[in-house]
């Protein structure tokens, strides 16, 4: 049967399958490199790995495994921002084959963030006998039992989680009676715990560096708040300050957000791996859980505190922007009110001036009206010789003036009503 598959279906299904290590038996050694890889280095890494390990057919495989030589097996896995290469060295492997495998692993692209050697022996007595050759610091020694199948089948580990002179970290494991499949799965989880722990801690330097920058931004924000209460500080000055402050804060958030988010995600995986290992403390010694809680969790909390503080400063800056906007709007409203008051006073002056002009216009209109009346009287003298125009015109003057005033007032009322 054929059907139209989603482009990502097979990748999603493959992601759900656990990529297990091969069975590990004691005695043996496991060497693992964890590298951070940039996008530009991915192609070179794939070329280098596919040239040695059998290809899966994918252009960008996520997991490859194969045998490099008798007694030397390898697995490679690609993660979102890192890759792991694990070498499994059996007792029958020749030193020449081991050296060749290590030389190939060392020259792969990327920056090594963790390199470890797991030394697997059979019994705790054998492990105790070999402790001195590793030079573990007594004060920092971590030892505990890993009991995913119960105490009667527990393995025990020893390490001080410090780097040796060659750049590797060493962990000594006594397999005891743990089944091979369980031992492989347990050691894989142990390595994942350390790998995700180191990846999570990449956020700590960024958080520490950003803390001083947040101190500076907070100081500038306090100055800006003070400037809002001082009328002599102009809005333009405040706007320039808040723009610069917001730019610096966004730059800080942008530069740290991805790394801090990754730290949070990796820290959650570390907690899961700790729970999966079912750690049982050994009396008088620091356990892996204690080591993680005392040293790893405070670092993660520092990163989370950086994020919370940055977000808090962003909220405070937004509040300052709101206050500045309110100040500007209030200032504009006050200016508009003053302009409107000035316009109202001007309109009132113009109205009074217009009323004055209209009042004075009664005189010329009355003058012209009386002149017309006078001409009418003069033109009617031959019809009524008894009319005395010199006396009649002055007598009509009050009536004409009153009539003109009344007509003008009536027209003003009509205009006002409309």
Residue pairs with C-beta under 8 A, 6 or more apart in sequence:
14 62
19 63
19 75
19 77
20 184
20 185
20 188
21 75
21 86
21 88
21 184
21 185
21 187
21 188
22 65
22 73
22 75
22 88
22 184
23 180
23 181
23 183
23 184
24 30
24 88
24 120
24 175
24 180
24 183
24 184
24 187
25 90
25 120
25 175
25 180
25 183
26 120
26 121
26 122
26 175
26 183
27 91
27 120
27 121
27 122
28 88
28 89
28 90
28 91
28 120
29 89
29 117
29 118
29 119
29 120
30 86
30 87
30 88
30 89
30 117
30 118
30 120
30 187
30 191
31 86
31 87
31 89
31 102
31 105
31 115
31 116
31 117
31 118
31 168
32 84
32 85
32 86
32 87
32 114
32 115
32 116
32 118
32 191
32 195
33 84
33 85
33 86
33 105
33 106
33 108
33 112
33 114
33 115
34 82
34 83
34 84
34 112
34 113
34 114
34 115
34 195
34 198
34 199
35 82
35 83
35 84
35 85
35 108
35 109
35 110
35 111
35 112
35 113
36 81
36 82
36 110
36 111
36 113
36 199
36 202
37 45
37 78
37 81
37 82
37 83
37 109
37 110
38 110
41 109
41 110
42 60
42 78
44 109
45 78
45 83
45 108
45 109
45 110
46 60
46 61
48 107
48 108
48 109
49 64
49 76
49 85
49 108
50 61
50 64
52 66
52 68
52 74
52 104
53 64
53 65
53 66
53 74
53 76
54 64
54 65
54 66
55 61
55 64
56 63
56 64
60 78
61 78
62 77
62 78
63 75
63 76
63 77
63 78
64 75
64 76
64 77
65 73
65 74
65 75
65 76
66 73
66 74
67 73
67 74
68 74
68 87
68 97
68 100
68 101
68 104
69 93
69 94
69 97
69 100
69 101
70 92
70 93
70 94
70 97
71 89
71 90
71 91
71 92
71 93
71 94
71 97
72 87
72 88
72 89
72 90
72 93
72 97
72 98
72 101
73 87
73 88
73 90
74 85
74 86
74 87
74 88
74 101
74 105
75 84
75 85
75 86
75 88
76 83
76 84
76 85
76 86
77 83
77 84
81 199
81 262
82 110
82 113
82 195
82 199
83 108
83 110
84 191
84 195
85 105
85 108
86 191
87 101
87 102
87 105
89 98
89 101
112 167
113 198
113 199
113 202
114 169
114 194
114 195
114 198
115 167
115 168
115 169
116 168
116 169
116 170
116 171
116 191
116 194
117 168
117 169
117 170
117 171
118 171
118 173
118 187
118 190
118 191
119 130
119 134
119 170
119 171
119 172
119 173
120 173
120 175
120 183
120 187
121 127
121 130
121 172
121 173
121 174
121 175
122 174
122 175
122 176
123 174
123 176
124 156
124 174
124 176
126 174
127 156
127 158
127 172
127 173
127 174
130 172
131 158
131 172
134 158
134 170
134 172
135 164
136 158
136 159
136 160
136 162
136 170
137 160
137 162
140 160
140 161
140 162
140 286
141 158
141 159
141 160
141 285
141 286
142 157
142 158
142 159
142 160
142 161
142 285
142 286
142 287
142 288
142 290
142 291
143 156
143 157
143 158
143 159
143 282
143 285
143 286
143 287
144 156
144 157
144 279
144 280
144 281
144 282
144 285
144 287
144 288
144 289
145 151
145 154
145 155
145 156
145 279
145 280
145 282
146 154
146 155
146 156
146 157
146 186
146 190
146 277
146 278
146 279
146 280
147 153
147 154
147 278
147 279
147 280
148 182
148 185
148 186
148 276
148 277
148 278
149 178
149 179
149 182
151 280
152 177
153 176
153 177
153 178
153 179
153 182
154 176
154 178
154 280
155 173
155 174
155 175
155 176
155 178
155 183
155 186
156 173
156 174
156 176
156 282
157 171
157 172
157 173
157 174
157 190
157 288
158 171
158 172
158 173
159 169
159 170
159 171
159 172
161 169
161 194
161 291
162 169
163 169
164 170
169 194
171 190
173 187
175 183
178 186
186 277
189 273
189 276
189 277
190 273
190 277
192 269
192 273
193 270
193 273
193 274
193 277
193 288
193 292
196 266
196 267
196 269
196 270
196 273
197 266
197 270
197 292
197 296
199 262
199 266
200 262
200 263
200 266
200 267
200 270
200 296
200 299
200 300
201 263
201 296
201 299
202 259
202 262
202 263
203 256
203 259
203 260
203 262
203 263
203 303
204 263
204 299
204 302
204 303
206 255
206 256
206 259
206 260
206 303
206 306
207 256
207 260
207 302
207 303
207 305
207 306
208 302
210 252
210 255
210 256
210 306
210 310
211 306
211 309
213 248
213 252
214 252
214 306
214 309
214 310
214 313
216 248
217 245
217 248
217 249
217 252
217 313
218 313
220 241
220 245
220 248
221 245
221 313
221 316
221 317
221 320
223 241
224 238
224 241
224 242
224 245
224 320
225 320
227 233
227 237
227 238
227 241
228 238
228 320
228 323
228 324
228 327
235 324
235 327
235 328
235 331
238 324
238 327
239 324
242 317
242 320
242 321
242 324
245 317
246 317
246 321
249 310
249 313
249 314
249 317
252 310
253 310
253 311
253 314
256 306
256 307
256 310
257 307
260 303
260 304
260 306
260 307
263 300
263 303
263 304
264 300
264 303
264 304
267 296
267 297
267 300
270 292
270 296
274 288
274 289
274 292
277 288
279 287
279 288
279 289
280 287
281 287
281 289
281 290
358 408
358 412
361 408
362 401
362 404
362 405
362 408
363 401
365 404
365 408
366 397
366 400
366 401
366 404
369 400
369 403
369 404
370 393
370 396
370 397
370 400
373 393
373 396
373 400
374 389
374 393
377 387
377 389
377 392
377 393
378 389
380 387
381 387
381 389
